[in-house]
Amino acid sequence: MLLLGAIVLSVPAMAAPANGAKPANTQTKQTTPAEFVGADACATCHEAQSKNFAFNPHTRLAQKHDGSAVTCEDCHGAGKAHVDGGGDKSKIFSPKEASAKDVDAKCLSCHAGTHPNFERSPHGKGNVSCVSCHSIHDSKAPEHLLKASQPELCYQCHTDVKPSFDMPFHHRVNEGLVTCSDCHNVHGTFQANNVRTTADQNAVCTKCHTETRGPFVFEHAPVRAEGCMSCHTPHGSQNARLLNMPSIATLCNQCHSPVAAGTVHGMGAGSSTITPCINCHTMIHGSNISQAFIR
């Protein structure tokens, strides 16, 4: 009985935390409604930013679905301390002052479902934050709240790619027919260079170049195994077909070099001409009737 009494008395003592100590499962203090001041209070100082926010996609999308709009404090945090401090910037979340990781975390708190791969993307790893490309209050391309329209926005960083679109033959990006995001998902994919991920890696190209899509009875192995870019350079080229090399025969002979020695192909001893391979092998992407890709 004495032992049982000692156990009963010791249980409350074990459960209660030491005087002044926090319980082990204490959670971080949550923001209370009293700490929010509302968008009208923000507008008294930030009139320019709030003036057109009713037409912002954040507000319009929220109103369309559940009747409640995204307000200033959903992104910047509760504003009471900021207001009480006379506009103290240290009392509010400012994307301009915050680190790229903090900005990304704030945006991904809502957009993680849409952009689940951003943190593993080259942009995410390179500390290119959301506000590096997007302007929430003063967008020049309202559809996606971009700071500038494509491709000018992309060229601000990708200066090495820009000259490719000035080559004699190129995808018409500068002309506005194609945009960077038609082929790249800037928020991250599992492909190199943020190329859009599809079940068929070539679908990024064949969605436009439908004549090469297939399936074919006889497939050209590099097309299936290595993809379109094993032969083509997508941004710009000296070749009209955007090949990696100026000459078609030179490109083909990277894999088919034994063929070059045969006189049948016009490249034997004493021959002074090089016949383009596709003069005969016209169905080079694949054929339903010829294993040699002859029409």
trRosetta pair geometry for C-beta under 8 A, 3 or more apart (Angstrom, degrees):
i j d omega theta_ij theta_ji phi_ij phi_ji
1 4 5.7 -52 -146 35 32 111
1 5 6.4 34 154 -19 64 105
2 5 5.7 -54 -149 35 31 112
2 6 6.5 34 153 -22 64 105
3 6 5.8 -54 -152 32 31 113
3 7 6.7 31 152 -20 64 103
4 7 5.8 -54 -153 32 34 111
4 8 6.5 33 152 -19 66 105
5 8 5.7 -54 -148 35 34 111
5 9 6.4 28 157 -15 67 108
6 9 6.0 -59 -148 39 29 108
6 10 6.2 26 156 -22 64 112
7 10 5.8 -62 -148 35 28 110
7 11 7.0 42 155 -38 63 96
8 11 6.3 -43 -159 8 31 114
9 12 7.4 -58 -172 32 38 99
9 13 7.2 27 144 -9 66 116
10 13 5.4 -66 -156 44 45 115
10 14 6.0 45 151 -25 78 106
11 14 5.9 -57 -148 34 29 108
11 15 6.3 22 158 -17 65 110
12 15 5.7 -60 -143 39 33 108
12 16 6.1 26 163 -18 70 109
13 16 6.3 -56 -141 35 26 105
17 21 4.5 -137 165 85 111 99
17 22 6.8 -94 -171 115 165 11
17 23 5.1 -124 -47 -80 136 62
18 21 4.1 57 62 5 88 130
22 26 4.6 -73 174 8 110 152
23 26 4.9 126 64 -44 81 92
27 30 7.7 14 118 -38 115 93
31 35 5.3 -108 -167 63 89 139
31 36 7.6 82 153 -47 117 90
31 77 7.6 -159 -93 -163 156 81
31 78 4.9 -179 -160 -29 132 136
32 35 5.3 104 62 -4 71 101
33 36 5.9 -55 -162 26 48 111
34 80 7.2 20 135 -60 63 161
35 78 3.9 25 127 173 104 150
35 79 7.9 141 152 43 70 38
35 80 4.6 -119 -158 16 53 129
35 81 7.2 -4 -156 -21 99 88
36 73 5.4 121 -134 139 98 172
36 78 5.0 -94 -77 -129 62 88
36 79 6.7 56 -145 28 46 80
36 80 6.8 -50 -29 -34 8 99
37 41 3.9 -66 142 53 114 157
37 42 7.2 133 89 -42 110 75
37 73 7.4 151 40 -63 70 137
37 78 7.7 112 -6 -175 77 68
37 79 4.5 -80 24 80 114 107
37 80 5.4 153 -49 -76 100 63
37 83 5.5 87 -69 -14 164 149
38 41 5.3 99 69 4 78 100
38 42 7.5 -142 107 -3 46 89
38 71 7.4 -63 -154 -180 46 154
38 73 7.7 -51 -83 -8 15 131
39 42 5.3 -54 -153 35 43 115
39 43 6.3 48 150 -28 71 103
39 50 6.5 148 177 -137 98 128
39 53 7.8 -141 -160 84 134 146
39 71 4.6 -120 -59 -153 112 111
39 72 5.2 139 -111 2 78 104
39 73 7.6 -125 -68 -3 67 91
40 43 5.6 -50 -150 29 34 116
40 44 7.4 49 151 -33 60 91
41 44 6.1 -38 -165 7 38 115
41 79 6.6 167 96 101 124 138
41 83 6.1 -28 161 -93 128 147
42 45 7.0 -79 -174 47 41 88
42 46 5.3 -30 161 41 82 118
42 49 7.9 -72 147 83 110 116
42 50 6.1 141 106 -67 100 138
42 72 4.4 58 -40 20 174 170
42 73 7.6 -157 -49 -44 135 83
42 79 6.3 -120 -75 -103 95 171
43 46 6.3 -80 -112 70 29 72
43 47 5.8 66 -176 -99 71 56
43 50 4.1 -104 -101 76 89 160
43 51 8.0 122 -140 -61 105 54
44 47 7.5 -10 -165 -61 9 87
45 87 6.4 174 -146 -97 165 119
46 49 4.4 -30 166 40 106 117
46 50 5.5 99 106 -18 90 102
46 72 7.6 122 70 -116 146 145
47 50 6.2 -72 -142 46 26 99
47 51 6.0 47 160 -53 66 100
48 51 6.0 -36 -146 -1 25 119
48 137 7.9 78 121 165 82 128
49 53 6.9 34 145 -52 63 117
49 137 4.6 -40 -141 -141 85 147
50 53 5.2 -50 -148 4 45 127
50 72 7.1 -40 -93 -62 106 122
52 55 5.4 -45 179 38 81 109
52 56 7.0 108 124 -45 75 86
53 56 4.8 -26 -157 -4 55 126
53 58 7.8 -36 -171 64 90 108
53 59 5.9 113 149 -31 76 141
53 72 8.0 -21 -157 -65 172 82
53 137 7.2 -37 -84 -120 94 81
54 59 5.7 -116 -140 119 31 159
54 60 7.9 83 161 -62 50 81
55 59 7.3 30 24 63 10 125
55 60 6.8 18 -157 -48 33 121
56 59 4.9 84 64 11 87 102
56 60 6.8 -173 85 -5 41 91
56 136 7.2 36 -152 177 138 74
56 137 7.8 -42 -93 -107 136 45
56 145 7.8 42 -156 -91 91 120
57 60 5.7 -61 -132 46 32 106
57 61 5.6 33 169 -23 70 111
57 142 7.5 148 -34 170 104 80
57 143 8.0 72 -62 -164 138 27
57 145 6.6 -114 26 -43 123 110
58 61 6.4 -57 -143 34 18 107
58 62 6.7 12 160 -12 56 112
58 69 7.8 80 125 -176 77 80
58 70 4.2 -80 160 63 103 138
58 136 7.3 12 -16 -155 138 103
59 62 6.2 -66 -152 39 27 107
59 63 6.2 22 158 -16 66 112
59 69 4.5 10 -143 -154 78 114
59 70 5.9 -119 -80 47 50 80
60 63 5.8 -58 -145 39 30 110
60 64 6.2 34 156 -26 64 108
61 64 5.7 -55 -150 31 29 114
61 65 6.6 10 160 -8 64 111
61 70 7.8 14 63 -6 93 118
62 65 6.3 -68 -148 41 28 100
62 66 6.7 -50 -176 47 66 88
62 68 5.8 -72 161 92 111 57
62 69 4.9 127 86 -128 127 35
62 70 4.9 159 -26 -23 149 80
63 67 6.2 32 -148 -127 54 27
63 68 7.5 -160 -90 56 51 15
63 69 5.3 4 -58 -80 92 85
70 74 4.9 -102 -162 57 78 156
70 75 7.4 59 166 -32 109 99
71 74 5.4 116 56 -9 61 101
72 75 6.8 -84 -173 46 35 93
72 76 5.5 -22 162 25 78 123
72 79 7.0 22 108 -49 118 138
73 76 5.9 -71 -113 63 37 84
73 77 6.2 -57 -159 106 72 16
73 78 5.7 47 -159 -97 123 34
73 79 5.5 -105 -93 -19 109 99
75 93 7.3 -137 139 88 57 121
75 95 7.9 -30 161 -40 111 114
75 106 6.5 80 -156 164 69 121
75 136 7.3 125 -171 -150 173 171
76 79 6.9 38 104 -75 115 97
76 92 5.4 4 167 179 107 103
76 93 4.9 -175 -159 62 48 86
76 94 7.2 28 -135 -77 99 48
77 92 6.0 177 64 -150 106 59
77 93 4.4 106 -3 -2 118 110
78 81 7.2 70 107 10 94 93
79 82 4.7 -62 -159 46 67 119
79 83 5.6 65 143 -24 91 102
79 92 6.2 22 -117 -104 72 116
80 83 5.9 -59 -147 38 29 107
80 84 6.0 24 158 -15 67 111
81 84 5.7 -53 -138 42 30 110
81 85 6.0 24 159 -15 63 113
81 88 7.5 -67 141 64 79 117
81 91 4.1 -141 119 -170 100 122
81 92 7.6 -179 80 -58 89 70
82 85 6.0 -64 -147 42 22 106
82 87 6.7 22 169 -128 81 27
82 88 6.1 -142 -137 60 52 72
82 89 7.8 42 -135 -103 101 22
82 91 4.2 -180 -80 99 60 106
82 92 3.9 34 -87 -50 140 112
83 86 7.9 53 175 -59 32 18
83 87 7.5 26 -114 -64 35 49
84 91 7.9 -120 57 164 83 166
85 88 3.2 -45 128 5 133 123
85 90 7.9 -90 137 59 164 83
85 91 4.9 140 21 -6 147 153
88 91 4.4 64 89 2 104 114
88 92 7.7 142 91 -2 63 90
89 92 6.4 -77 -153 47 41 95
89 94 5.9 -13 -168 -23 99 146
89 97 6.7 115 158 -25 121 159
93 98 6.5 15 -168 -57 81 137
93 102 7.9 -148 -152 153 109 118
93 106 6.8 154 160 -102 146 147
94 97 4.3 50 86 21 112 107
94 98 6.3 169 82 -22 54 90
95 98 5.5 -56 -129 35 32 113
95 103 4.9 79 -141 -116 91 112
95 106 7.3 -126 -89 61 97 150
95 129 7.5 175 -170 137 101 142
95 130 7.9 -74 -150 71 136 97
95 131 4.8 121 153 -33 133 156
96 131 7.4 -109 -75 131 54 157
98 102 4.2 -111 175 88 116 126
98 103 5.2 144 95 -55 118 83
98 106 7.6 53 111 -12 166 136
99 102 4.7 92 56 8 80 102
99 103 7.0 -146 94 -5 41 87
99 127 7.9 -68 177 -146 85 109
99 129 7.9 167 141 -73 45 136
100 103 5.7 -56 -148 37 32 111
100 104 6.2 32 155 -19 66 107
100 127 4.1 137 40 -164 159 75
100 128 6.9 90 -149 54 140 7
100 129 3.7 -144 -139 -59 78 103
100 132 7.6 6 -120 -34 109 119
101 104 5.7 -53 -146 37 30 111
101 105 6.3 32 154 -21 64 106
101 127 7.4 -51 -42 -118 77 82
101 129 7.9 -98 -30 -96 24 103
102 105 5.7 -51 -146 35 31 112
102 106 6.5 35 153 -22 63 104
103 106 5.7 -55 -153 33 31 112
103 107 6.5 21 155 -10 66 107
103 129 4.2 47 76 -167 135 135
103 130 5.7 -148 140 33 106 94
103 131 5.7 -89 -171 6 146 108
104 107 6.0 -60 -147 42 32 104
104 108 5.7 22 160 -13 69 115
104 118 6.8 -167 -159 125 118 129
104 119 7.1 126 150 -88 141 82
104 124 6.6 101 -135 -130 157 90
104 129 5.6 -127 -49 -136 86 78
104 130 5.9 146 -97 -21 60 98
105 108 5.9 -59 -134 45 26 106
105 109 6.7 47 156 -43 60 93
106 109 6.0 -42 -163 4 28 116
107 110 6.9 -74 -178 44 42 90
107 111 5.5 -20 153 28 81 123
107 130 4.4 60 -10 -25 166 167
108 111 5.5 -79 -113 67 41 80
108 112 4.4 70 179 -71 85 83
108 115 6.9 -101 -111 76 90 106
108 118 6.6 -146 -90 54 123 137
108 119 7.7 17 -88 -47 166 103
109 112 7.1 25 -98 -23 10 109
111 114 4.9 -55 -166 46 77 112
111 115 5.3 21 142 22 101 107
112 115 6.8 -82 -132 66 25 69
112 116 6.1 60 170 -98 67 63
113 116 6.7 5 -139 -60 21 96
114 187 7.7 -4 124 125 82 169
115 118 4.4 36 149 -39 112 116
115 187 3.9 -89 -136 172 113 141
115 188 6.8 96 -174 33 86 104
116 188 7.9 -119 84 83 48 123
117 120 5.5 -66 -169 51 73 102
117 121 5.8 92 130 -50 86 96
117 187 6.7 110 70 127 81 77
117 188 3.3 -154 113 115 95 119
117 189 6.2 102 98 -82 160 20
117 190 7.2 -111 -129 -51 150 67
118 121 5.4 -49 -150 12 36 121
118 123 7.1 -54 -161 79 79 107
118 124 4.8 129 151 -66 67 130
118 187 4.7 -48 -86 -173 93 82
118 188 4.8 -163 -89 -3 31 130
119 124 4.5 -164 -130 169 24 152
119 125 7.8 86 169 -58 48 68
119 188 7.5 -11 33 -63 35 166
120 124 6.5 26 23 66 17 138
120 125 7.1 19 -161 -46 28 107
120 188 5.8 105 69 -158 74 138
121 124 4.6 94 53 8 81 102
121 125 6.8 -158 88 -1 40 88
121 186 7.6 89 173 162 153 41
121 187 6.3 -157 -33 160 162 29
121 188 2.9 -116 -61 -88 115 95
121 189 7.5 63 -104 11 101 45
121 194 6.1 47 -152 -93 110 107
122 125 5.9 -59 -138 45 29 106
122 126 5.7 20 163 -14 65 119
122 188 8.0 168 17 -101 57 77
122 193 7.6 -6 -6 -119 145 32
122 194 6.4 -100 25 -40 108 106
123 126 5.9 -68 -141 45 23 105
123 128 4.1 -77 -163 64 80 125
123 186 6.3 51 -27 173 151 80
123 187 7.5 -67 52 -113 137 32
123 188 7.2 -118 40 -59 99 84
123 194 7.5 36 -13 -70 103 144
124 128 7.2 -70 -60 54 23 81
124 188 6.4 -4 -5 -66 123 129
128 132 4.9 -105 -169 56 73 159
128 133 7.3 45 163 -26 107 104
128 157 7.5 -5 -108 -90 135 165
129 132 5.1 123 58 -18 64 99
130 133 7.0 -81 -173 46 37 87
130 134 5.4 -28 162 35 79 121
131 134 5.9 -75 -108 68 39 77
131 135 7.2 76 -152 -92 76 47
131 136 7.5 -49 -108 -15 96 95
133 146 6.2 -43 161 -135 82 78
133 147 6.1 -140 -174 7 32 105
133 153 6.2 79 -145 174 87 126
133 186 7.3 133 -115 139 176 149
134 139 7.3 -25 -166 -101 65 109
134 144 7.3 -101 -108 141 100 78
134 145 4.8 42 -158 111 98 101
134 146 6.2 -65 -105 -102 57 38
134 147 6.7 -161 -122 -34 7 82
135 138 4.9 -61 153 69 131 67
135 139 4.7 171 74 -81 94 60
135 140 7.3 61 38 -4 134 73
135 145 6.1 -149 64 171 51 83
135 146 7.3 28 19 137 84 19
135 147 4.7 101 -24 -92 109 73
136 139 7.4 -3 -130 -46 5 102
136 145 6.0 16 -103 -171 40 140
139 142 5.3 128 96 -92 125 49
139 144 8.0 -175 -161 86 142 46
139 145 4.3 -112 -87 -146 147 53
139 146 6.1 88 -157 51 102 37
139 147 7.0 -94 -130 -86 61 31
140 146 6.5 -63 62 96 80 77
140 147 6.2 34 17 160 107 30
140 148 5.2 11 63 -104 142 40
140 149 6.3 -100 118 -32 107 74
141 144 6.0 -3 114 50 108 82
141 145 7.3 -35 83 36 72 2
141 146 3.9 2 52 50 119 106
141 147 7.9 -3 20 48 95 19
141 148 7.0 46 -16 142 110 15
141 149 4.8 131 -72 -89 123 68
141 150 7.7 46 -86 -6 168 71
141 153 7.9 -76 4 -37 138 139
142 145 6.7 16 -149 -79 36 51
143 146 7.9 0 62 2 75 100
146 149 6.6 111 94 -91 135 33
146 150 7.4 -61 -176 -36 171 77
146 153 5.6 -70 178 -73 121 161
147 153 6.1 130 65 -118 85 112
148 152 4.8 -87 142 96 128 110
148 153 4.2 170 72 -72 91 85
148 156 7.5 115 42 -35 141 129
149 152 5.9 56 72 32 68 107
149 153 6.6 -166 85 -19 18 104
150 153 5.7 -57 -85 35 54 105
150 154 6.0 36 -133 -8 84 110
150 173 7.9 -82 149 -171 97 98
150 179 4.6 72 103 -153 143 105
150 180 5.2 -137 -157 19 128 99
150 181 6.5 -120 -74 -1 164 99
151 154 5.0 -57 -165 45 73 112
151 155 5.6 77 136 -30 89 102
151 162 7.8 157 131 -109 126 82
151 165 7.5 113 68 -7 167 171
151 173 5.2 46 -40 157 142 113
151 174 6.8 -67 33 -85 129 55
151 179 6.9 -178 -65 -146 80 64
151 180 5.5 113 -113 -34 92 110
152 155 5.6 -56 -144 36 31 114
152 156 7.1 50 155 -39 61 91
153 156 6.1 -42 -170 3 33 115
154 157 7.0 -74 -174 46 44 88
154 158 5.2 -16 157 29 84 124
154 161 7.7 -44 138 72 110 135
154 180 4.8 92 -40 -34 163 167
154 186 8.0 -130 -100 -94 106 133
155 158 6.0 -78 -112 66 33 80
155 159 6.6 74 -175 -89 69 54
155 161 7.5 -127 -107 73 68 94
155 162 4.7 70 -132 -84 107 120
158 161 4.3 -8 155 24 110 118
158 162 6.7 139 110 -36 77 82
159 162 5.6 -36 -150 10 41 121
160 163 7.7 -54 -175 22 32 100
161 164 5.6 -50 -171 20 55 120
161 165 7.5 42 146 -15 76 100
161 235 5.9 -132 -163 -125 90 156
162 165 6.4 -64 -166 31 41 105
162 166 7.5 30 146 -13 68 106
163 166 5.4 -61 -159 35 50 113
163 167 7.4 72 145 -44 70 85
163 236 7.9 -125 121 56 55 145
164 167 5.8 -28 -167 -8 44 117
164 170 6.4 141 141 -121 71 121
164 233 7.7 -121 -153 143 129 115
164 235 3.6 34 128 125 143 123
164 236 3.7 166 169 30 72 111
165 170 4.8 138 -137 169 49 152
165 171 7.3 -60 -115 64 92 70
165 173 5.2 -75 -124 53 141 112
165 174 5.1 139 146 -26 127 109
165 235 6.1 -81 -59 177 73 90
165 236 5.5 -162 -80 -47 29 130
166 170 7.4 49 7 -25 13 158
166 174 7.6 59 -73 -26 65 156
166 236 7.1 25 44 -142 37 172
167 170 5.2 124 59 -56 87 110
167 235 7.9 92 19 118 125 81
167 236 3.5 136 35 157 122 122
167 237 6.1 132 124 32 148 13
167 238 6.7 -93 -176 -66 119 50
168 236 7.9 130 45 -175 44 102
168 237 8.0 -60 61 94 82 47
168 238 6.3 55 36 -133 117 46
169 236 6.6 151 89 -157 52 68
169 237 5.4 -33 78 67 105 76
169 238 7.2 72 28 173 104 7
169 239 6.4 -81 51 89 146 34
169 240 5.1 -174 -91 -117 154 38
169 241 7.8 10 151 10 156 18
169 242 6.0 -139 125 -70 114 70
170 173 7.3 -74 144 16 111 91
170 174 7.9 37 105 11 136 105
170 235 6.4 -18 -144 150 98 52
170 236 3.5 -17 -99 -102 102 95
170 237 7.3 156 -81 16 60 57
170 242 7.6 105 -109 -99 31 108
171 177 7.9 -139 169 81 72 104
171 178 5.0 -50 161 54 108 155
171 234 6.3 4 -22 168 132 75
171 235 6.6 -81 25 -137 104 30
171 236 7.3 -112 17 -67 67 66
171 242 7.6 34 -42 -95 80 150
172 175 4.0 -38 -179 45 102 121
172 176 7.4 -34 140 47 95 38
172 177 3.9 33 94 38 118 123
172 178 5.7 116 70 12 64 97
173 176 7.9 57 174 -59 30 20
173 177 7.6 -87 -76 55 23 71
173 178 5.1 -60 -83 81 64 92
173 179 6.8 106 -138 -113 84 24
173 180 6.8 58 -143 -58 130 67
173 235 7.9 -32 -2 -145 138 73
176 179 7.9 8 -152 -69 47 81
178 182 5.4 -98 -164 34 81 151
178 183 7.7 27 176 -19 116 106
179 182 5.1 121 61 -20 71 97
180 183 7.0 -81 -175 47 39 88
180 184 5.5 -30 160 39 80 118
180 186 7.5 51 121 -59 114 112
181 184 6.0 -77 -110 70 38 74
181 185 7.2 67 -150 -101 78 38
181 186 6.3 -57 -100 -15 94 103
183 195 6.4 -39 158 -136 84 76
183 196 6.3 -136 -179 0 34 105
183 204 5.5 82 -140 176 75 116
183 234 6.9 152 -155 156 167 152
184 193 6.9 -82 -113 137 113 83
184 194 4.7 54 -164 108 98 101
184 195 6.1 -61 -103 -99 66 38
184 196 6.6 -158 -121 -37 13 78
185 188 6.6 -53 113 59 102 26
185 189 4.9 102 54 -47 120 108
185 194 5.6 -137 67 176 58 91
185 195 7.8 35 16 135 80 15
185 196 4.9 102 -25 -98 100 71
185 197 7.2 -52 16 6 139 79
186 194 5.9 50 -107 166 32 154
187 194 7.9 123 42 -148 28 122
188 194 6.4 -79 -104 -118 26 95
189 194 5.6 117 19 -151 97 48
189 195 6.3 -98 66 74 147 45
189 196 6.1 177 -78 -131 156 24
189 197 4.2 176 -163 -29 116 102
190 197 5.4 60 36 -95 87 140
191 194 7.1 74 79 -169 87 6
191 195 4.1 -73 112 63 138 92
191 196 7.3 7 31 69 140 17
191 197 5.5 180 -16 -81 106 78
191 201 7.2 140 -105 -135 130 102
192 195 6.5 22 71 9 56 109
195 204 6.1 -52 178 -72 100 173
196 204 5.1 148 59 -103 103 114
198 201 6.5 159 62 -98 87 25
198 203 4.0 -105 120 58 160 126
198 204 6.1 -173 0 -46 128 76
199 203 7.1 49 55 -9 67 146
200 203 4.4 102 76 -34 95 104
200 206 7.6 -30 112 39 128 132
201 204 7.2 -30 172 5 48 104
201 227 5.1 -67 112 -99 122 123
202 205 5.5 -55 -173 44 69 105
202 206 5.3 49 134 -12 93 115
202 212 8.0 -109 165 119 130 107
202 213 7.8 165 116 -127 115 57
202 223 6.9 28 -86 176 153 82
202 227 5.6 -173 -75 -139 84 76
202 228 5.4 120 -129 -31 92 99
203 206 5.5 -63 -122 53 38 99
203 207 5.8 57 170 -44 71 94
203 213 8.0 50 -109 -131 64 99
204 207 6.8 -43 -158 7 16 111
205 208 6.9 -78 -179 45 42 92
205 209 5.5 -18 153 31 84 119
205 212 7.5 -32 121 78 109 130
205 228 4.6 42 2 -28 164 166
205 232 7.9 109 -125 70 152 148
205 234 7.5 -125 -96 -105 109 120
206 209 5.4 -72 -113 72 44 79
206 210 6.3 90 179 -102 74 37
206 212 5.7 -125 -108 81 96 87
206 213 4.1 119 -176 -95 131 83
207 210 7.6 -2 -175 -73 16 79
209 212 4.9 2 133 26 108 114
209 213 7.5 161 103 -49 67 78
210 213 5.3 -25 -159 -18 50 124
211 285 8.0 113 119 48 75 151
212 223 7.8 -139 173 -147 107 138
212 228 8.0 83 125 -103 146 110
212 285 4.2 -96 -143 -170 92 170
212 286 7.6 113 -162 22 63 101
214 219 6.9 32 -122 -104 155 98
214 285 7.4 -139 -48 136 101 102
214 286 5.1 15 -88 71 115 160
215 219 7.6 -48 -164 -75 76 114
215 286 7.7 -101 -177 155 40 158
216 219 5.2 140 70 -80 105 67
216 285 7.6 156 -31 117 149 73
216 286 3.0 179 6 157 162 122
216 287 5.9 76 -171 42 129 19
216 288 5.7 -123 -151 -65 74 67
217 286 8.0 144 44 172 47 97
217 287 7.0 -49 57 105 89 56
217 288 4.6 92 7 -137 109 54
217 289 7.4 89 48 -44 135 29
218 286 6.3 169 90 -161 59 69
218 287 4.8 -10 62 64 111 82
218 288 7.2 -175 19 -91 82 17
218 289 8.0 -80 13 51 120 23
218 290 6.6 -100 41 91 154 38
218 291 4.8 -157 -126 -108 147 52
218 293 6.9 -145 110 -70 123 68
219 223 6.4 -129 180 66 92 113
219 224 5.1 40 155 -32 139 130
219 286 4.9 -16 -118 -115 52 112
220 223 4.5 73 78 0 96 115
220 224 7.4 160 80 -6 52 86
220 284 6.2 35 -70 165 155 56
220 285 5.9 -110 16 -158 130 22
220 286 5.6 -117 -2 -68 84 64
220 293 6.5 30 -74 -77 105 140
221 224 6.2 -69 -153 43 35 101
221 225 5.6 5 166 0 76 120
222 225 6.0 -68 -126 52 28 95
222 226 4.8 -30 -163 35 73 116
222 230 4.6 -140 175 101 113 152
222 231 6.7 98 120 -36 138 104
222 255 7.0 -124 -51 -54 132 163
223 226 7.6 -24 -65 54 9 75
223 227 7.3 35 -164 -132 38 13
223 228 7.1 31 -138 -80 74 52
223 230 7.6 -133 -81 44 36 124
223 285 5.7 104 -96 -154 157 68
223 286 6.6 -105 62 -46 157 101
226 229 7.6 -115 143 71 89 67
226 230 3.6 68 113 -64 128 137
227 230 5.9 131 67 -17 57 94
228 231 7.0 -81 -179 48 46 85
228 232 5.2 -30 158 40 87 121
228 234 7.6 67 113 -71 120 104
229 232 5.9 -82 -108 70 41 73
229 233 7.1 68 -144 -98 83 39
229 234 6.6 -52 -95 -27 99 101
231 243 6.0 -47 163 -134 81 81
231 244 6.2 -133 -174 -2 32 104
231 251 6.2 81 -145 172 88 133
232 237 7.7 -99 -160 -39 66 150
232 241 7.2 -98 -107 138 101 80
232 242 4.9 43 -157 109 98 98
232 243 6.1 -68 -103 -104 56 38
232 244 6.7 -144 -111 -39 7 78
233 236 7.1 -37 113 65 108 32
233 237 5.1 133 60 -73 109 108
233 242 5.8 -136 62 172 62 85
233 243 7.3 39 10 132 85 18
233 244 5.3 113 -34 -96 99 62
234 242 6.6 50 -111 166 27 141
236 242 7.3 -101 -143 -124 18 95
237 241 7.8 -42 81 79 145 44
237 242 4.4 143 14 -138 132 48
237 243 6.0 144 174 50 157 43
237 244 7.4 -93 -120 -89 129 19
238 246 4.7 -29 94 -100 126 92
239 242 6.4 -153 83 -48 90 8
239 243 4.1 -23 77 37 157 94
239 245 7.1 52 -36 92 140 38
239 246 5.5 175 -62 -135 95 38
239 247 7.8 -141 -93 -36 122 16
239 248 7.6 131 -147 -61 138 73
241 248 7.6 49 37 -88 137 105
243 246 7.5 156 80 -93 111 8
243 248 6.6 -166 -57 -94 170 63
243 251 5.4 -88 179 -59 129 159
244 251 6.2 127 57 -116 90 116
245 250 4.9 -118 137 95 146 114
245 251 4.5 -178 42 -68 118 90
246 250 7.3 34 64 41 68 138
247 250 3.9 80 77 6 110 109
247 251 6.8 -175 94 -10 60 82
247 274 7.5 14 -171 115 134 144
248 251 5.8 -58 -154 35 33 111
248 252 6.4 28 154 -17 68 107
248 276 4.7 50 63 -147 133 96
248 277 5.7 -138 135 28 108 92
248 278 6.0 -77 176 3 154 105
249 252 5.8 -56 -146 38 32 109
249 253 6.1 28 158 -18 66 112
249 260 7.8 104 176 -105 103 104
249 267 7.7 159 -169 -77 136 138
249 274 4.9 -136 41 165 170 117
249 275 7.4 118 -80 79 131 39
249 276 6.0 -121 -45 -116 92 45
249 277 5.7 145 -97 -27 64 91
250 253 5.9 -60 -145 39 27 110
250 254 7.5 48 151 -39 57 88
251 254 6.1 -38 -170 -1 37 113
252 255 6.9 -74 -178 47 45 88
252 256 5.3 -24 155 37 85 121
252 259 7.8 -53 135 66 110 137
252 277 4.6 62 -24 -23 167 159
253 256 5.7 -78 -108 72 40 74
253 257 5.1 77 -177 -91 80 61
253 259 7.2 -132 -107 62 77 97
253 260 5.1 40 -122 -54 123 129
254 257 7.4 -1 -149 -51 6 95
256 259 4.3 -7 160 15 103 126
256 260 7.2 125 117 -30 79 82
256 277 8.0 102 63 -111 149 146
257 260 5.6 -40 -161 13 47 117
257 261 8.0 46 151 -20 64 94
258 261 6.1 -50 -169 21 47 112
258 262 7.9 48 143 -25 66 99
259 262 5.9 -52 -167 19 49 115
259 265 5.8 72 159 -26 91 160
259 267 8.0 67 126 50 69 133
260 265 6.8 -95 -118 87 32 140
260 267 4.8 -72 -166 115 66 148
261 267 7.2 -59 -70 103 11 100
261 268 6.8 56 168 -109 43 68
262 265 5.2 78 81 10 96 99
262 267 7.1 52 64 60 53 89
262 268 6.2 -56 142 -71 23 101
263 266 7.4 55 -175 -75 47 19
263 267 7.6 -150 -111 58 32 44
263 268 3.1 -27 -85 -13 73 152
263 269 7.4 -46 -81 30 104 66
263 271 7.0 166 -132 -43 74 127
264 268 7.8 82 6 -36 42 120
265 268 7.6 125 56 -33 71 81
265 275 6.7 -149 175 53 64 112
265 277 7.9 -7 -154 -105 118 75
266 271 5.5 152 173 -160 55 147
266 273 5.7 -48 167 90 119 94
266 274 6.9 145 111 -131 108 26
266 275 4.3 77 51 -4 150 115
267 271 5.6 -135 -124 76 18 147
267 274 6.1 43 -94 -116 101 73
267 275 7.6 -120 -45 25 88 82
268 271 5.3 95 56 -15 57 121
271 274 8.0 110 131 -72 115 52
275 279 5.6 -77 170 29 100 144
275 280 7.8 47 135 -11 126 105
276 279 5.0 113 76 -27 84 97
277 280 7.1 -77 180 46 46 86
277 281 5.3 -22 155 38 87 119
277 284 7.5 83 114 -95 110 127
278 281 5.6 -76 -109 75 45 74
278 282 5.8 86 -176 -104 78 45
278 284 5.7 -56 -104 -38 102 130
279 282 7.7 -39 155 -68 11 84
280 294 5.9 -33 162 -112 80 100
281 284 5.5 76 132 -82 99 84
281 292 6.5 -106 -107 150 97 78
281 293 4.5 47 -163 93 91 107
281 294 6.1 -66 -104 -77 51 62
282 293 7.3 -167 56 147 41 84
282 294 7.0 65 22 -145 82 41
282 295 4.6 -7 54 -37 127 109
283 286 6.5 -70 156 86 97 29
283 287 4.0 91 112 -82 143 98
283 290 6.8 125 48 55 133 109
283 293 4.5 -148 78 -168 81 76
283 294 7.1 -26 24 53 102 3
283 295 5.7 137 -28 -78 104 65
284 293 5.5 78 -96 164 37 148
286 293 7.3 -92 -126 -111 10 103
287 290 4.7 -36 131 54 155 74
287 291 7.5 -139 69 -72 121 16
287 293 4.8 178 -22 -118 126 53
287 294 7.4 27 -106 43 165 35
287 295 7.8 -144 -123 -94 122 38
290 293 5.9 -157 98 -44 104 8
290 294 4.4 -107 158 49 166 71
290 295 7.4 -59 10 -25 141 6
